[in-house]
Amino acid sequence: MKKRKRLSGLLTGITILFILYALVNNYIIDPGAESFLSHKTGLKRVLHLPVWLNVMYVHVAFACIAMAAGLLNFSNRVMEKSRKFHRINGYVYLVSVLIVVLTSGYMAPYATGGKISSMGFNALNVIWLFITITALVQIKMKRITRHRN
């Protein structure tokens, strides 16, 4: 039990640090993404910077929301205290995943590394969306164990 608590605490800490890093880096330190965009050379598509930046801001914000919502919903304590919060938070997670996947679809063609990187990002998004929808379908069918798995 102690080992599980320690692992859970470590995962929570890493997730919180990652969320803080993403928010601070993208909204405070480098809001114009100059450092990130300096690596984008030889793009085959024209990068419309204002549109790309707005899509990136939405992408980062909802990815952070998805990470936080997912972290909360993995907590047995949260679910046991309030199933209603767990359910609402699950829908927040679902909407966040959908928005991240949509924004990734726009951003993937501009991925550093070309077509292979773009294909990898898109494959990851398809898998993430599939797993999320599978969890939703399982809970709607009252298959709690499968939903949790």
C-alpha positions as CSV (number, residue, x, y, z in Angstrom):
1,M,0.0,0.0,0.0
2,K,2.8,2.4,0.9
3,K,4.5,1.7,-2.5
4,R,1.3,2.5,-4.3
5,K,0.9,5.7,-2.4
6,R,4.5,6.7,-3.1
7,L,4.0,5.9,-6.8
8,S,0.8,7.9,-6.9
9,G,2.4,10.8,-5.2
10,L,5.3,10.7,-7.6
11,L,2.9,10.6,-10.6
12,T,0.9,13.5,-9.2
13,G,4.0,15.6,-8.6
14,I,5.4,14.9,-12.1
15,T,2.0,15.8,-13.7
16,I,1.7,19.0,-11.8
17,L,5.3,20.0,-12.7
18,F,4.7,19.2,-16.3
19,I,1.4,21.2,-16.4
20,L,3.2,24.2,-14.7
21,Y,6.1,24.0,-17.1
22,A,3.8,23.9,-20.2
23,L,1.7,26.9,-18.9
24,V,4.7,29.0,-17.9
25,N,6.7,28.2,-21.0
26,N,3.9,28.8,-23.5
27,Y,2.1,31.7,-21.9
28,I,4.8,33.6,-19.9
29,I,8.4,32.9,-21.0
30,D,7.8,32.4,-24.7
31,P,4.3,33.4,-25.7
32,G,5.3,34.0,-29.3
33,A,6.9,30.5,-29.5
34,E,10.1,32.0,-31.0
35,S,12.3,29.4,-29.5
36,F,10.1,26.5,-30.6
37,L,9.5,27.9,-34.1
38,S,13.2,28.5,-34.6
39,H,13.6,24.7,-35.2
40,K,11.0,24.7,-37.9
41,T,13.0,24.8,-41.1
42,G,12.1,23.6,-44.6
43,L,8.3,23.6,-44.0
44,K,6.4,22.5,-47.1
45,R,3.3,24.5,-46.0
46,V,3.1,28.2,-45.2
47,L,2.9,28.8,-41.5
48,H,0.3,31.4,-40.8
49,L,1.8,32.6,-37.5
50,P,-1.2,34.3,-35.8
51,V,-3.5,31.3,-36.6
52,W,-0.9,28.8,-35.6
53,L,-0.2,30.6,-32.3
54,N,-3.9,30.7,-31.4
55,V,-4.3,27.0,-32.2
56,M,-1.2,26.3,-30.1
57,Y,-2.5,28.3,-27.1
58,V,-5.8,26.3,-27.3
59,H,-3.9,23.0,-27.7
60,V,-1.6,23.7,-24.7
61,A,-4.5,24.9,-22.4
62,F,-6.7,21.9,-23.1
63,A,-3.8,19.4,-22.9
64,C,-3.2,20.8,-19.4
65,I,-6.8,20.5,-18.5
66,A,-6.9,16.9,-19.9
67,M,-3.9,16.0,-17.8
68,A,-5.3,17.5,-14.6
69,A,-8.8,16.0,-15.2
70,G,-7.3,12.6,-16.0
71,L,-5.1,12.7,-12.9
72,L,-8.1,13.6,-10.7
73,N,-10.3,10.9,-12.2
74,F,-7.6,8.2,-11.5
75,S,-8.0,8.9,-7.8
76,N,-10.1,6.4,-6.0
77,R,-10.6,8.9,-3.2
78,V,-12.1,11.5,-5.5
79,M,-14.5,8.9,-7.1
80,E,-15.6,7.6,-3.7
81,K,-16.3,11.0,-2.2
82,S,-18.2,12.3,-5.2
83,R,-19.3,10.3,-8.1
84,K,-21.0,13.3,-9.6
85,F,-17.7,15.2,-9.6
86,H,-16.0,12.2,-11.2
87,R,-18.7,12.1,-13.9
88,I,-18.5,15.8,-14.7
89,N,-14.7,15.7,-14.6
90,G,-14.8,12.7,-17.0
91,Y,-16.8,14.8,-19.5
92,V,-14.3,17.7,-19.0
93,Y,-11.6,15.2,-19.8
94,L,-13.5,13.9,-22.9
95,V,-14.1,17.5,-24.3
96,S,-10.5,18.4,-23.6
97,V,-9.2,15.3,-25.4
98,L,-11.4,16.1,-28.4
99,I,-10.1,19.7,-28.6
100,V,-6.5,18.5,-28.2
101,V,-7.0,16.0,-31.0
102,L,-8.6,18.6,-33.3
103,T,-5.9,21.2,-32.7
104,S,-3.2,18.5,-33.2
105,G,-4.7,17.8,-36.6
106,Y,-4.0,21.4,-37.6
107,M,-0.5,21.4,-36.0
108,A,0.7,18.0,-37.1
109,P,1.7,19.0,-40.6
110,Y,4.0,21.6,-39.2
111,A,5.8,19.1,-36.9
112,T,9.5,19.3,-36.6
113,G,10.8,16.1,-38.2
114,G,8.5,16.2,-41.2
115,K,6.0,13.6,-42.3
116,I,7.1,10.8,-40.0
117,S,6.7,13.0,-36.9
118,S,3.4,14.2,-38.2
119,M,2.2,10.6,-38.7
120,G,3.3,9.7,-35.2
121,F,1.4,12.6,-33.7
122,N,-1.7,11.7,-35.6
123,A,-1.4,8.0,-34.7
124,L,-1.1,9.0,-31.0
125,N,-4.2,11.2,-31.2
126,V,-6.2,8.4,-32.9
127,I,-5.2,5.9,-30.1
128,W,-5.9,8.5,-27.3
129,L,-9.3,9.3,-28.8
130,F,-10.1,5.6,-29.2
131,I,-9.2,4.8,-25.6
132,T,-11.2,7.7,-24.3
133,I,-14.3,6.8,-26.3
134,T,-13.9,3.2,-25.3
135,A,-13.9,4.2,-21.6
136,L,-17.0,6.3,-22.2
137,V,-18.8,3.4,-24.0
138,Q,-17.9,1.0,-21.3
139,I,-19.2,3.1,-18.5
140,K,-22.4,3.8,-20.4
141,M,-22.9,0.1,-20.6
142,K,-22.4,-0.1,-16.8
143,R,-19.1,-2.1,-17.2
144,I,-17.3,-0.5,-14.4
145,T,-14.3,-2.8,-14.4
146,R,-13.7,-2.5,-18.1
147,H,-14.2,1.3,-17.8
148,R,-11.5,1.5,-15.2
149,N,-9.2,-0.8,-17.2
